[in-house]
Amino acid sequence: MRSSLIAMEVSNAKNTVLWRGSAAIDGAKEAVAYLRSLGKKVVFVTNNSTKSRDTYVKKLVGQGIPASIDDIVTSASACAAFLRKNEVKGKVYVVGEAGLAAEVTAQGFENLGLEHNGITEVPQPFTVDPQIGAVVIGLDRAISYYKLSYAAVSILNNPGCKFYATNTDATFPVDGAILPGGGSCVAALATAVGRQPDAVIGKPSQVLLQTILSTHNLDPARTCMVGDRLNTDIEFGRLGGLKTLLVLTGITTQEEMEAIDNDDQRPDFYVESIDAINQLAK
Amino acid sequence: MRSSLIAMEVSNAKNTVLWRGSAAIDGAKEAVAYLRSLGKKVVFVTNNSTKSRDTYVKKLVGQGIPASIDDIVTSASACAAFLRKNEVKGKVYVVGEAGLAAEVTAQGFENLGLEHNGITEVPQPFTVDPQIGAVVIGLDRAISYYKLSYAAVSILNNPGCKFYATNTDATFPVDGAILPGGGSCVAALATAVGRQPDAVIGKPSQVLLQTILSTHNLDPARTCMVGDRLNTDIEFGRLGGLKTLLVLTGITTQEEMEAIDNDDQRPDFYVESIDAINQLAK
C-alpha cells in the first residue's frame, strides 16, 4: 500500500485549487513537486465529466506540473470503470459529452448517444435498442428531448437496465454566470423515469473515492483531500475517513468556513492557498 | 353564479375521458350534449401546454362535440392568465412550445424563447435580457442547454424574476412508450436555480381551478370534475371541494382504484366510461 495520497480538485471552474482563471496559482507547481519529492502520490480529481483526462494532463503540464493520464480521475473515468466493475451487460447509452463517451469506449463498451445530437424529431412509435444495459448521464450541453426520451425509455423498458449519474452538481460556473450543471440533466431524467440513479459516481459520492483508493492501492488513513468547496470536496474526504485541507482560492470563502456551526462539516485544516504547502519545505 | 360545471380531462394522452386513440369514446358526444341540455356548463381541461386551444376546439368539433375557445382551459392558457393576474412586469421567457408562447402573447406579453430553438452554442460571457420578469416552463420538445441556461440565468440574475411551471406531469404517454413530460423540464430548471417554481399552474394545482371558477363564475359546490387519472384529475377536484367522477377509459384502472386504502383519495363516483351519463337521460 502506498504511503499516502494528496487528491486535489482540478475542476474547470474558474477558480480552484491549482488555478485561478487560466493562470496557475502561485506556488502550485512547487507544492506538487515538493509532495512528490516526499514520495507522496498526487491524484488530480474532478467532477467534470465533459473533458477527457488528456485535456487535464495537457493543462497541468502546461502549468509546469508533470502529469500522466493515470494521475487524473474524472467523474467520467470513474463512471466508466464502475460500469466495468459492475459487469454491466450490453451497450451503454450516454447522455453526456465527448469526454464521457470516450471513457465508456475505453472500458470496452459499445455506446451510443453522441450520434443522436441534433435529432429534433421524436418518432412514434418510439423504440430503443433492446441491448442497452445501462444509461449514464452527466452534463450534456447537447441535451435534447430525443436523447432524454431515448434514455428514459431504455431505463423503463429494457429489463435490468441500470441508471448511473457521473455527478449531481446543480450548477457549473462560467465567466459571468452560473449555468446548469450535470445535476440538472440528471434531475430531468430521474423525474421522467420516476426514480433516482442506481449510483452517483462523483464527489461527494464514495464510489469515486473507492475507485481512487483501489486503483492506486492507497490507505485512506494516510490520505488527504485538498479541495476548495466544502459541500463536495471536503465532504467527500470526510465521508471517506481522509484528512481534509480546504484552500480558499476557489468556491468556499473564509467567511463561509467560519460560519460552519457543525464541527462535522469543518475541514481538518485550511490555508489561504496551496502555496502554504511550500512553507513545510523550509 | 352558473348552476354547475362539468370539467373534463381532454389531454392528448392516447386514452382519456372523451377519446381512445384517435376515436371518440362511444356516447361521449351524446353525454356532453345531454349535460348542456340540462343547462350545465362544460369546460374542457388539460395539463397539456404544447397545443393551442384552437387545436382542441378542432378535435372536439371533429368528434361532434361543439366547442369554442372559451370552453377550453389548458395549463398554458391558465399560466398566461396567471401572469396577467399577477401583474408580471417585463418580458416573459418561455421554455415551452408554440401553444404556450401563443397564450403568453395573447395576454399581451412580449416573450422570447421559441426563436432560441436550435441554438447549440452557449456564448461566454453569458448574458440575458435584463427585462425578463418571468420564466414559464412546460413540456418543451425543443429543450436545449442554451434555453435552460437562458431561463436559469434570468431567474438567478434578474431581480424579482418569477419562475412558473405550466405543469409537473413527469411523463407523457405516446404510442408504445412513456416519454418525459413537462415535469422533467421543470426538474432540470429547478435543480439549476436551486429552488422550486413560485407557482405550478396545472392539475392538481388549485391555480388552474381558481382560473376556471373565476373565468366562468362557477360554484365549486355545484361542480364535478370528470377525469381518468387519480393523482391529477381526481386529486384536483378533491382539493378544490368539487365532486369527482372517475372514468375507467384512461390511465387509472379499476384495479388501481379498488386498491386505494385511503378514503380521502377515492373519487366520489366512478363509471366505466362517460357513456354512463347517458343512462341518466333515460
Interface residues (C-beta under 8 A of the other chain):
Chain A: G118 T120 V122 Q124 P125 F126 T127 D140 R141 A142 I143 S144 Y145 L148 S149 A152 V153 L156 N157 A170 T171 V174 D175 G176 A177 I178 L179 P180 G181 G183 S184 C185 V186 A187 A188 L189 A190 T191 A192 G194
Chain B: G118 T120 V122 Q124 P125 F126 T127 D140 R141 A142 I143 S144 Y145 L148 S149 A152 V153 L156 N157 A170 T171 V174 D175 G176 A177 I178 L179 P180 G181 G183 S184 C185 V186 A187 A188 L189 A190 T191 A192 G194
